[in-house]
Each structure stands twice: as structure tokens, then as C-alpha cells.
């Protein structure tokens, strides 16, 4: 089967970057690298998906309604906006997750586009069989998305120079778990070499 890659950028939002409601330390430092990945995929005409937490004001995800987290990424607020230095590609498909007040929605496989089409349907429509995953946070949404991708039969590559986690130890455990399930770890140099041969 022909390799059809896509880039998935997870939750690069204000509330997950330093100064945000759930800021990941160093979360802003991966943004320039993610921009370079996005530029490569865009130049090759490959699909780019960008996810965002897009919570309602009342959700079981938040502490005040019995959940584990402080209020963050409430739809149409500043905290839910993409981080200012992130250069959102023109062709990117935006996916919203955490929209159901009864579900946590960590995985991008729980997300839908603006026409309410599920992520997995979009991947199948574009014949994508391999994902390159960047973003926040390694130990939560990146982990859950990666494991869901593997369970659904997709090849995955976690871009370890373009992810950051909440807790360093938990993030390392997440990376080891993804590797043990068949996921790959790559950096920009690897991906540039792979993409150069596409379309030649």
C-alpha cells in the first residue's frame, strides 16, 4: 500500500502554553519547529490537521463540575485560540475536541471538523495511512491520540523535537508506551529526508 502521510498538530493553544490556564513549561519553544514541519508538509501538498480543545463552559472535564482540570480552552475565548507564534497553514483542517460535556476528549480521534465529520472519516477520505504527530501535551492528548491511531491501524511518528509534556517522567513513560505499541520517534532531519523523496 502506498504511503500517504499527514501532519497532525495537537492543541497548540494559548491555555497550554506558558502563561495559560494549563501552561506546559517550554510549550512555546516547540512552536518554531512545528512551523517548519508545517511548511514542509504544505510545500509537498500533504494533508495537515490541527486539533484544538473546544470545551463548553460546563463540562465534566472541569473541576467545578467534578472533573480533574481547571477551566481551560473554553470555545471562543482567548485561551482557546491558537498560540500567536504558530503559523496556521492555509490548507490546515481544524478539528475540535472536548465539545461533548459528558466526555473528556483527550484523543483527536474524538474530534470533528467544522462540518461535524469525525477525524477518522477525514483520514480515510484522504487515504492517509501514516500520521506525523506534534504538539501538546506528550503525556495526555499526544499519548491518547497516538495510541488510538495505532489501535485503528495507522502508522505513527511522534516528532519528539516538536512535543512537550506536563510531567517529564509521565511524558517519558508515554513515549516508551507508544514505542512498545509500534510507534516511531522522529526529528525534523528524519522527516525532511523522507519528504524530499515524495513526488520525485
C-alpha positions, -999 to +999 in steps of 0.1 A: +000+000+000+013+034-010+025+055+019+002+086+024+014+107+053-003+136+071+008+160+098-012+163+129-006+193+152-022+188+186-036+216+208-011+244+202-034+268+221-028+297+245-040+279+276-015+251+270+014+275+265+033+293+293+010+319+309-021+299+301-046+282+324-028+248+319+005+261+306+031+234+297+066+245+306+085+251+274+054+246+253+061+277+234+096+266+225+084+239+201+064+263+180+092+273+156+100+237+149+063+229+144+061+258+119+090+242+099+072+208+099+040+225+087+060+243+059+074+210+047+040+193+046+024+223+030+051+226+003+046+189-006+008+193-008+002+168+021-027+170+045-023+190+077-047+185+106-047+209+136-066+200+167-079+222+195-097+217+228-130+235+223-148+230+256-183+243+266-184+264+297-199+235+316-183+201+312-174+172+334-138+178+323-135+208+347-130+206+384-161+227+392-182+201+375-165+171+391-135+167+367-098+168+371-089+201+354-092+238+359-112+258+334-093+260+300-098+263+263-135+273+265-147+278+230-144+314+216-122+326+244-086+339+242-073+308+260-087+286+232-071+305+204-040+291+187-007+303+201+003+336+185+036+324+170+020+293+154+017+299+117-015+281+109-012+267+074-038+279+049-047+243+040-050+230+075-082+212+086-091+223+121-105+197+144-124+204+176-125+180+205-137+181+241-170+195+228-192+169+245-198+180+281-200+143+291-166+133+277-130+143+284-120+142+247-082+138+251-078+120+218-080+137+184-099+106+174-128+121+194-126+153+173-147+166+143-142+192+117-164+222+111-189+200+092-190+176+121-171+149+102-151+126+125-113+127+122-111+090+112-135+096+083-114+125+071-083+104+072-099+076+052-113+102+026-077+114+021-064+079+021-040+088+049-023+058+065+005+074+084+005+103+109+033+126+120+023+139+154+034+171+171+021+194+198+008+194+234+009+176+257+030+145+254+016+127+284-021+134+277-035+143+243-005+133+222-003+100+241-040+092+237-041+102+201-010+082+192-024+051+209-058+055+192-041+059+159-022+026+164-053+008+175-070+020+143-042+006+121-024+038+113+014+041+113+026+069+136+056+090+141+059+111+172+080+142+164+100+142+196+116+176+189+080+191+185+062+177+215+062+188+252+046+172+282+032+183+316+053+160+336+088+148+324+085+113+339+050+108+326+060+121+292+089+096+290+066+068+300+042+079+273+069+078+247+080+043+258+044+031+257+039+044+222+072+028+211+062-005+226+029-004+207+047+001+174+050+039+171+082+056+157+101+085+171+115+111+147+130+145+145+129+172+118+161+159+100+145+125+096+112+139+082+129+163+058+148+134+043+116+113+040+096+141+024+123+151-001+117+118-019+079+122-021+068+133-055+102+128-071 
